[in-house]
Amino acid sequence: MNNILVAYFSASGVTAKAAEAIAKAVGGDLYEIIPQAPYTAADLNWNDKHSRSSGEMQDEQSRPALAAPVKDLSAYDTVFVGFPIWWGVEPRVVDTFLDQAELSGKKFIPFATSGGSGMAYAASHLKAWYPQLGWAEGKLVTARNAGDWAKSTING
């Protein structure tokens, strides 16, 4: 049996619900990617080009600090990585997690939530920025379909 971790960032709780459904369906452990400075509603205002999230997403090198050091991932061979899609890709705080975690030799399965964007661009962005990781095909999910999708992904 795979040792599975479901790592996720959730700004509003939507991605958290999908992550919880995945963890329950596959028997995985949950790990929340928490920024050191929590995002406020003003920070998340994508209509304001001066908001925190807008500034981070305009700078591909931005790596917001995490609230705590990244969990030791050595016990896991499969890692689901979940996030809301921001500006077509993963939020920069997810990149902070990926940069700081020891990730070699693991299978990575991205999943995302979105109010309007698809998953294809975000998945290709992750593969381009982290080509050394073994990325499986990802999916845009909801809390309602995430568990079934995760089970089918794990069971091949």
N, C-alpha and C positions, 0 to 999 in steps of 0.2 A: 504494500500500500504506500502511496505517495505521502510524504510529509508536506502538507500544504499550508501556505500562509496566504491570507487575503489582506494585502496592504492597500490602504486607500486614503485619499484626501477627500473631504467633503466640506464644502463651504456652507451649505444650507440644510444638510441632512438627507438630501435625496440620494447621493452616492453612498452614504452610510447605510441606508436601508437596503440598497442593492448588494453592498458588501456583506451585510449580515445574512441575506438570503443565500449568497454564494457560500459563505462559511458553513452555514447550517447544512446546505445540500451536499457539500463535499467533505464535511468533517474537518474543515480547516480552522486554523487559529486566525483571529482578527488582529490587525495592527493598524492603528490610525496614525497617519502622517499628520502631525500637528505643527503648524507654524509657531515660532516663538511669539510673534505678535499676532494675535487672532485678527481675522478680517472683520471689519465693521461693515455695515450696510453701505456707508460712504466709500469704503475701500473697494467694494465690489461693484460700484456703479460703472458699468462698461460704457455708458453714454457720456461719462466725464473723462476726457482724455488725460486729465491730471490726477485721476484716482490712483490709488496704490496698485490695484490689479492692472490697470491700463499701463502704468509705468513699467511694471515687472514684465508684462507680456511684450512690450515694445523692445525690451533688452534681452536677447537670447542668452546672455551671460548671467542674467540675474539669478541668484540662488538665495531665496529667503531663508533665514535661519530657522532651524527646527527647535521645538520646545525642549527636546531631550535627544541624547545621542541615539543613533539608529540601533534598533534591536539586533542582536546577534542572529544572523540568518543561517548559520551553519547546519541547523537541524532540518532545514527545509530543502526539498529538491524541486518544488513547484511553487511559484509565487504569482498569484493574481495581483495585478496592479490596477487600481481603480481611481477614477478622477472625473470631475465634471469637465467638459470640453470648454476651454476658454480660448477665444480667438482661433478656433480650429484645432488646437493642440492641447496637450496636458499643461496644467498650471506649473509655473516655475518651481513651486515648493515640491512637486513630485520629482523634478529634476534634482533638487537638493537631496532627496531620499536616494535616488538612483546613483548619484555621485558618491554618496557617503557609505552606502551599504556594500558589503562583500557579496558580490553577485555571481561570481564565476561558477560555471557548471550547473546552473539552475535553468529550469524551463520557465519562461515568463509569458503570462497570458494577460494582455491588457483588456480592460473593460471600462466603459465610460457611460456617463449620463449626459443628456443634452436636451435643451429645449428646441433645438433646430439644426444643429450641425450633425454631420455624419461622422463615422469612425475612421474612414479610409485615410484621410489626411493625417489625423492624429497618430494612427498606427505607423504610417510611413515616416512621420517625424521621429517617433521613438526609435525606429529601426535605423534611421540615418544618424541620430545623435548617440545611440548606444548599439552599434553594430556588433559588438563583441558578445552581446547577450542573445540567448536562444529564444527569440520571440515566436510565439504561436499566433495564430490569427485571433484578433480581438473582436469585440462586439459592443455595439451600443445596446445597453440594457435598461430595463426598469426593474423595480423591486419585484414586480409580478413575474417576469420571465427570466430573471438572473439565475435562479437556482437550477432550473431545468437546463438552461444553456451550459452552466458550469459543469453539471453532471455529464452531459453529453460530450463536452470538451475533454474532461478527464478520462472518461471511459472510451474515448476514441471513436 
